[in-house]
């Protein structure tokens, strides 16, 4: 069976972070994106892992199309 992984853009703050935390409570694997604040994103990932979820953060800016392609 394939594992469900949810990608949340802007998951290091605000509504995206709240969604990531809700999914972590359901033990869903979560990938979040952030534009520039790596430390903030890593803190969120650490919190998600403490909740029992697999989590990772990836840097890219959705406003920069070449960044999205990479």
PyMOL commands that place a pseudoatom at each C-alpha (Angstrom):
pseudoatom trace, name=CA, resn=UNK, resi=1, chain=A, elem=C, hetatm=0, pos=[0.000, 0.000, 0.000]
pseudoatom trace, name=CA, resn=UNK, resi=2, chain=A, elem=C, hetatm=0, pos=[1.270, 3.481, -0.877]
pseudoatom trace, name=CA, resn=UNK, resi=3, chain=A, elem=C, hetatm=0, pos=[1.858, 5.942, 1.945]
pseudoatom trace, name=CA, resn=UNK, resi=4, chain=A, elem=C, hetatm=0, pos=[-0.118, 9.177, 1.927]
pseudoatom trace, name=CA, resn=UNK, resi=5, chain=A, elem=C, hetatm=0, pos=[2.052, 12.305, 1.958]
pseudoatom trace, name=CA, resn=UNK, resi=6, chain=A, elem=C, hetatm=0, pos=[0.471, 15.742, 1.963]
pseudoatom trace, name=CA, resn=UNK, resi=7, chain=A, elem=C, hetatm=0, pos=[2.345, 18.785, 0.588]
pseudoatom trace, name=CA, resn=UNK, resi=8, chain=A, elem=C, hetatm=0, pos=[1.370, 22.057, 2.234]
pseudoatom trace, name=CA, resn=UNK, resi=9, chain=A, elem=C, hetatm=0, pos=[2.615, 25.244, 0.637]
pseudoatom trace, name=CA, resn=UNK, resi=10, chain=A, elem=C, hetatm=0, pos=[3.390, 27.935, 3.162]
pseudoatom trace, name=CA, resn=UNK, resi=11, chain=A, elem=C, hetatm=0, pos=[3.295, 25.351, 5.924]
pseudoatom trace, name=CA, resn=UNK, resi=12, chain=A, elem=C, hetatm=0, pos=[5.726, 27.140, 8.209]
pseudoatom trace, name=CA, resn=UNK, resi=13, chain=A, elem=C, hetatm=0, pos=[3.197, 29.693, 9.451]
pseudoatom trace, name=CA, resn=UNK, resi=14, chain=A, elem=C, hetatm=0, pos=[-0.433, 30.697, 9.703]
pseudoatom trace, name=CA, resn=UNK, resi=15, chain=A, elem=C, hetatm=0, pos=[-3.147, 28.575, 8.135]
pseudoatom trace, name=CA, resn=UNK, resi=16, chain=A, elem=C, hetatm=0, pos=[-0.623, 26.250, 6.463]
pseudoatom trace, name=CA, resn=UNK, resi=17, chain=A, elem=C, hetatm=0, pos=[1.004, 25.485, 9.801]
pseudoatom trace, name=CA, resn=UNK, resi=18, chain=A, elem=C, hetatm=0, pos=[-2.384, 24.831, 11.416]
pseudoatom trace, name=CA, resn=UNK, resi=19, chain=A, elem=C, hetatm=0, pos=[-3.293, 22.412, 8.620]
pseudoatom trace, name=CA, resn=UNK, resi=20, chain=A, elem=C, hetatm=0, pos=[0.067, 20.636, 8.993]
pseudoatom trace, name=CA, resn=UNK, resi=21, chain=A, elem=C, hetatm=0, pos=[-0.508, 20.263, 12.730]
pseudoatom trace, name=CA, resn=UNK, resi=22, chain=A, elem=C, hetatm=0, pos=[-4.016, 18.879, 12.199]
pseudoatom trace, name=CA, resn=UNK, resi=23, chain=A, elem=C, hetatm=0, pos=[-2.685, 16.304, 9.740]
pseudoatom trace, name=CA, resn=UNK, resi=24, chain=A, elem=C, hetatm=0, pos=[0.180, 15.415, 12.085]
pseudoatom trace, name=CA, resn=UNK, resi=25, chain=A, elem=C, hetatm=0, pos=[-2.389, 14.624, 14.758]
pseudoatom trace, name=CA, resn=UNK, resi=26, chain=A, elem=C, hetatm=0, pos=[-3.861, 12.143, 12.283]
pseudoatom trace, name=CA, resn=UNK, resi=27, chain=A, elem=C, hetatm=0, pos=[-0.350, 10.636, 11.722]
pseudoatom trace, name=CA, resn=UNK, resi=28, chain=A, elem=C, hetatm=0, pos=[-0.249, 11.708, 8.083]
pseudoatom trace, name=CA, resn=UNK, resi=29, chain=A, elem=C, hetatm=0, pos=[3.204, 12.327, 6.583]
pseudoatom trace, name=CA, resn=UNK, resi=30, chain=A, elem=C, hetatm=0, pos=[3.565, 16.050, 5.913]
pseudoatom trace, name=CA, resn=UNK, resi=31, chain=A, elem=C, hetatm=0, pos=[5.856, 18.008, 3.609]
pseudoatom trace, name=CA, resn=UNK, resi=32, chain=A, elem=C, hetatm=0, pos=[5.808, 21.774, 4.044]
pseudoatom trace, name=CA, resn=UNK, resi=33, chain=A, elem=C, hetatm=0, pos=[7.276, 24.519, 1.898]
pseudoatom trace, name=CA, resn=UNK, resi=34, chain=A, elem=C, hetatm=0, pos=[8.782, 27.812, 2.953]
pseudoatom trace, name=CA, resn=UNK, resi=35, chain=A, elem=C, hetatm=0, pos=[10.101, 30.782, 1.017]
pseudoatom trace, name=CA, resn=UNK, resi=36, chain=A, elem=C, hetatm=0, pos=[12.917, 32.064, 3.182]
pseudoatom trace, name=CA, resn=UNK, resi=37, chain=A, elem=C, hetatm=0, pos=[12.932, 31.314, 6.900]
pseudoatom trace, name=CA, resn=UNK, resi=38, chain=A, elem=C, hetatm=0, pos=[14.581, 27.908, 7.196]
pseudoatom trace, name=CA, resn=UNK, resi=39, chain=A, elem=C, hetatm=0, pos=[14.862, 28.044, 11.005]
pseudoatom trace, name=CA, resn=UNK, resi=40, chain=A, elem=C, hetatm=0, pos=[11.138, 28.699, 11.347]
pseudoatom trace, name=CA, resn=UNK, resi=41, chain=A, elem=C, hetatm=0, pos=[10.293, 25.835, 8.987]
pseudoatom trace, name=CA, resn=UNK, resi=42, chain=A, elem=C, hetatm=0, pos=[12.625, 23.450, 10.826]
pseudoatom trace, name=CA, resn=UNK, resi=43, chain=A, elem=C, hetatm=0, pos=[10.975, 24.374, 14.124]
pseudoatom trace, name=CA, resn=UNK, resi=44, chain=A, elem=C, hetatm=0, pos=[7.577, 23.492, 12.648]
pseudoatom trace, name=CA, resn=UNK, resi=45, chain=A, elem=C, hetatm=0, pos=[8.939, 20.186, 11.307]
pseudoatom trace, name=CA, resn=UNK, resi=46, chain=A, elem=C, hetatm=0, pos=[10.375, 19.350, 14.731]
pseudoatom trace, name=CA, resn=UNK, resi=47, chain=A, elem=C, hetatm=0, pos=[6.971, 20.003, 16.289]
pseudoatom trace, name=CA, resn=UNK, resi=48, chain=A, elem=C, hetatm=0, pos=[5.222, 17.826, 13.715]
pseudoatom trace, name=CA, resn=UNK, resi=49, chain=A, elem=C, hetatm=0, pos=[7.666, 14.994, 14.408]
pseudoatom trace, name=CA, resn=UNK, resi=50, chain=A, elem=C, hetatm=0, pos=[7.040, 15.342, 18.142]
pseudoatom trace, name=CA, resn=UNK, resi=51, chain=A, elem=C, hetatm=0, pos=[3.351, 14.812, 17.333]
pseudoatom trace, name=CA, resn=UNK, resi=52, chain=A, elem=C, hetatm=0, pos=[4.279, 11.476, 15.746]
pseudoatom trace, name=CA, resn=UNK, resi=53, chain=A, elem=C, hetatm=0, pos=[4.176, 12.438, 12.077]
pseudoatom trace, name=CA, resn=UNK, resi=54, chain=A, elem=C, hetatm=0, pos=[6.854, 12.083, 9.446]
pseudoatom trace, name=CA, resn=UNK, resi=55, chain=A, elem=C, hetatm=0, pos=[7.658, 15.593, 8.284]
pseudoatom trace, name=CA, resn=UNK, resi=56, chain=A, elem=C, hetatm=0, pos=[10.072, 17.512, 6.077]
pseudoatom trace, name=CA, resn=UNK, resi=57, chain=A, elem=C, hetatm=0, pos=[10.491, 21.066, 4.811]
pseudoatom trace, name=CA, resn=UNK, resi=58, chain=A, elem=C, hetatm=0, pos=[11.479, 22.208, 1.321]
pseudoatom trace, name=CA, resn=UNK, resi=59, chain=A, elem=C, hetatm=0, pos=[12.432, 25.706, 0.285]
pseudoatom trace, name=CA, resn=UNK, resi=60, chain=A, elem=C, hetatm=0, pos=[10.881, 27.288, -2.753]
pseudoatom trace, name=CA, resn=UNK, resi=61, chain=A, elem=C, hetatm=0, pos=[8.908, 30.391, -3.584]
pseudoatom trace, name=CA, resn=UNK, resi=62, chain=A, elem=C, hetatm=0, pos=[5.653, 29.799, -5.441]
pseudoatom trace, name=CA, resn=UNK, resi=63, chain=A, elem=C, hetatm=0, pos=[5.941, 33.304, -6.892]
pseudoatom trace, name=CA, resn=UNK, resi=64, chain=A, elem=C, hetatm=0, pos=[9.118, 32.260, -8.709]
pseudoatom trace, name=CA, resn=UNK, resi=65, chain=A, elem=C, hetatm=0, pos=[8.139, 29.825, -11.457]
pseudoatom trace, name=CA, resn=UNK, resi=66, chain=A, elem=C, hetatm=0, pos=[11.709, 28.629, -12.048]
pseudoatom trace, name=CA, resn=UNK, resi=67, chain=A, elem=C, hetatm=0, pos=[11.947, 27.758, -8.333]
pseudoatom trace, name=CA, resn=UNK, resi=68, chain=A, elem=C, hetatm=0, pos=[8.794, 25.649, -8.609]
pseudoatom trace, name=CA, resn=UNK, resi=69, chain=A, elem=C, hetatm=0, pos=[10.146, 23.813, -11.660]
pseudoatom trace, name=CA, resn=UNK, resi=70, chain=A, elem=C, hetatm=0, pos=[13.344, 22.926, -9.768]
for i in range(1, 70): cmd.bond("trace and resi %d" % i, "trace and resi %d" % (i + 1))
show_as sticks, trace
zoom trace
